[in-house]
Amino acid sequence: MHSWTLYTVTFSVDGTHILSGGYDNKISEWEVPKGARSKILAITTARDACISGDLPAAEELLTQDIHTDANDHTSYAHRSFVMARKHNWDHALEDAIKSISIQPSMTGYISKGLALCGKGLILEARAAFDVASMFTNQDSSTNHFLLLIKAIALFNADQCEEAMLLVKELAAACPNTDTLTRRVVEAYLRVELGAKALVDARHDEAADHFTAAVNSDAFSSKIVHQTYDDLTVKRCQAFLSAGKSDEALEAHSYMMDAIDESEKASCLGWSNEFKEQCNALAAQDDRILGAEIPGQEQDGYDAEPNFFHGMHQNSPPRPQ
């Protein structure tokens, strides 16, 4: 037993034991009844396959469970999640509806909401997520998690502003509830917005989104380490494409300080090329700034002070 709040609970790899860890720095272990072991092993194996990205294996395992028990509403809902991961939205919706018809549940309605978002049926999806909230037993942490799932689903259905607003409101209303999960979701949304801006050549906007994601502590986990590496590279490129050589070099330095020696060695070629590009851009800027400006007198004061009007309207006024 734990003397303080639980931090995590999971099944052992073979499905024979339940392990828990708490803030009391203790690990507890319980034996799973023999009659439930095969079912738990099937569930955990399918879950692990889904997490690792082996979606065909996850689908096959869940299909086997459904063939074993045609009224297994949980397996239908879980297979719907797998189908959604595969972007097979019709199959995902079919499984979700089947799960709900057997037994309405939060998992069933979440899977339905995800499938509907994937099909672009936003109003119906919102209704499904609303009904899912009826099964949270008014638990604030569960509601919080449900709303984060809803935000991701809406975002992926191109309802970006609504998704970001939902996450922002959650942060204001529940600042101390599952903060890491919320920051991970917000960082994910920022990365996706940055990627879209980068594709559309909105480089300043992309750099802002990537910087917001980097400045969060959502990437402290090794699980998302690869995503973090990709993010920092995109952030560097966004600054460079925006013509901001100083910020690009600063972002590069930040990235190199954050990775270990083996990672530095693996990206050495990219790093050297990137710094050369930044230095070339800085040199070009220096040549432009150092060029003789038409209409400028030798004493340094402009004879035609409106020369740059319309070209650099955001430039600060010249000191008098």
N, C-alpha and C positions, 0 to 999 in steps of 0.2 A: 504494500500500500504506500501511497505517496503522502507526505506530510504537507505538500504545497501543490499549487496548480499544475495540471498536466500540460506538457508542451507538445507531445506527439504520441500517436498510437499507430501501430502497424502490425501486420501479420508477418510471421517468419516466412522464409522462402518456400519451405515445404508445406506451409499452411497448417502446421500442427500446434503453433503457439502464437499468442498475442504478446507483443512487446510494447511497453510504454515508457516514456521518458518525461521527467518533470523538472520544474524549477528547483527542486530540492537536490538536483544532481544525482538522482537515483534512477535505475532502470528496473522495472518490474516485469515479470514473465508469468503468463497463465497458459495452461494447457487447454487446447480446444477439444471439445467432446469429439470422440471418434466418428460419430454419425454425421458431423458437420464438416469434417476435414476435406472430403472430396469436393464439396461445393465451394468451400473457401479457396481451395487450391485453384479451382477453375477460374474463379473470379479474380484472384490475385495474378494468375498467369495472364489472363486477358488484359488486365489493367497494365501490367508490366510491358506487354507487347504494344499496347497503345501508346504508352509513354515513350518507349524506345523508337516509335515510328513504324513498327512492323504491323501495319494496319491489316494486311491480308490474314496474318496469324490471329490477330484479335477478332476479326470478323468470323473466322472459322471456329474459334473456341466458343464464341457467343452463340453462333448458329448451332453448334453441338448442344449447348445448354438448352436452347429453345426446342430442339428436337427431342431432348430428354423430357422436358416439361413444357408443354405448349402454353401453359398458363403462367410462365415465368415473366411477369411484367417487367422486372428489373433488367433481365437480359435483353428484352426488346428495346428498352430505353437506352441501355449501354450500346447496343448495336447501332441504334440511331445516331449516337455520338460518333461512332466509328464512320458511319456513312457520311456524316456531316464533315468529318475530317477529310474524307475522300471527295467531297463536293458532289456526292450523289444525293442531291437534295430530295428527289422524289422518294427514293428508298428510305432516306432518313425520316421524312414526314410519315411515310407508311408505317414504319416501326414505332414511331412516337405515338401515333393514333392507336395502334394495336396495344401498346403498353397501357395507355389511358383507358381503353375499353375493357381491359382485364381488371385493372385496379388503378384508379386515379392516384397520382402521387406527384410530389414536387419534381422528382427526377424525370417523370414522364412529361410533365408540362414544360420543363426546361428544355428537354430534347425537342419538343414540338416548337417552342419559341425559336430555337436555333435553326431548325429546318425551315420554318416560315421566313425567317430573316434571309436565309440563303436563297430562297425563292423570290425574294423581293416583296413579300407580303407583310409589310411593316405593321399595319394596323392589327392584323390578326396575330402577329408575333407579340406585340405589346400586350394584347389580351391574354395570350398564353402565359407570359411572364407574370402578369398580374394574378392569374389564377394560381400559379406556382407558389406565390407568396402566402396563399391560404394554408399551405402545408408546412410552414416554418415554425408553427407553435408559438408565434410572436417572439421568437428568439432573435435578438438584435444582430448577433454575429452571423446567423444564418441568413437573415434578410440582407445584411451588408454584402455577403458573398454572392447572393442571388442577384443583387443590383449590379455588382461588378461584372457578372456573366452577361447580364442584359446589356451593359455598356459595350462590352466587346462585340456582342452579336450585332448591335445597332451600328457600331463603327464599321464592321465588316460589310454591312449592308449600305454603306455610304451615307449613313446618318451621323457624320463625324461631329458636327457641332453639338447635337443632342447628347452624344456619348461623352464628349469632354465635359459638357455642363453637368451631366449626371455624376461623373467622378469628382468634379469640383464641389458639388453640393454635398456629396458623401463625406468628403474631407472636412467640410465645414461643420456638418451635423454630427459626425462620429470621428473626431480627431484621434481617438485612442483605440479604435476598433480595428484590429487586424491591419495595422498600418503598413506592414511589409507587403502584403498582398495588394493593397490599394496602390502603393508606390510602383509595384511591378506592373500592374495594369496600366497606370498612367504613363509609365516609361514606355511600355509597348505601344500605346496609342501615339505618343510623341515620336517614336521611331518610325512608325508607319506614316504619320503626317510628314515627317522629314523626307522619307523616301519618295512620297508623292510629289512634294515640292521640288525635290532634286530632279525628278524625271521631267517636270514642267519648267525646268530652268529657273525656278524661284529660289536662287541659291542662298540669299540672305535669310529667307524664311526657313529653309532647310537647316541652315546652321543654327538658328535659334531653337528649333525643335530638338535637334541632336544635342545641343548644349544642355537644354533642360533635362534630357534623359540622362546624360552623363553626370550631371550634378546631383541627381538623385542617388540614393544608396540602394537602389533596386537591384543592382548588378553585383552585389557582394557575394551572392551564391555562386558556386562553381557550376551549377546547373545552367546558368545563363552566361557563362564566361565567354563562350564562343560568340554569342550574340553581342556581348560588350565589345569584343575585339572588332567585329564587323562595324559596329556603331561608331567607334572612335575613328576608324579609317574613313567612313563616310563623312564624319564631321570635319576631318581635315580637308577632304576633297571639296566639301561645300564651301568652306572659307576660301580655298584657293580659287574655285570657280567664281566666287563672288568678288574676286580681285583683292582680297584682304590678306596680303602676304604675312603681315605681322601676326594676325590672329591664327592663320594657318600654321605658322611655325610654333606658336604657343600651344596650339592644340596637338601638334605633333610631339612636342616636348612632353606634354602632359601624358600622352599615350605611351611614349617610350619609358617614362618613369614608372608607369603603372604595371608594366609587363615584366616577366622574368627574363633571364639571359637566353634561354632556349628560344623563347618567342621573339626576342630581339634579333637573334641570328636568323630565324626563319623569314623575317620580313625586312632583312637588311637591304636587299635589292630595291624593294619598294621605297624604303625609308630614304635611301640615297637619292633616288630619282625624284622623290617628292621634294626634298630639300633643294635640289637643283632647280626644280620648277618654281619654288617659292623665291629663291634668290634671283632667278631670271625675271620674275614679275616685279620684285623690289627694285632691281636695276632699271627696268623699263619705267617704273614710276619715278625713279630719281632722274632719269633722262628727261622725262616730261616736265618735272618740276624745275629742272635746271636749264631748260631751254629758254632762249630769249623770248619774252612775251611782247607781242606787237603792242605799241602804244605806251610802253613803260619807259619812263625817263631814267637816266643814269642814277639819279639820287634815290631810286627805289620806290618813288610814289607814282601811282598810275595817273597818266594824263587822261586816260579814258576809263574811269572807274567802273563803267557798266560793261566792260569787255566780256566778262564771264556770265553776264545775266542770261539766265535760261539754261546755262550749262552746269553750274554748281550752285544752285539756289540754296542748298543746305549748308554751304560753307559758312564758317563763323566770320563776322565782320573783322576787317583789318584793324589792329590796335592803332589808336591815334597817339 
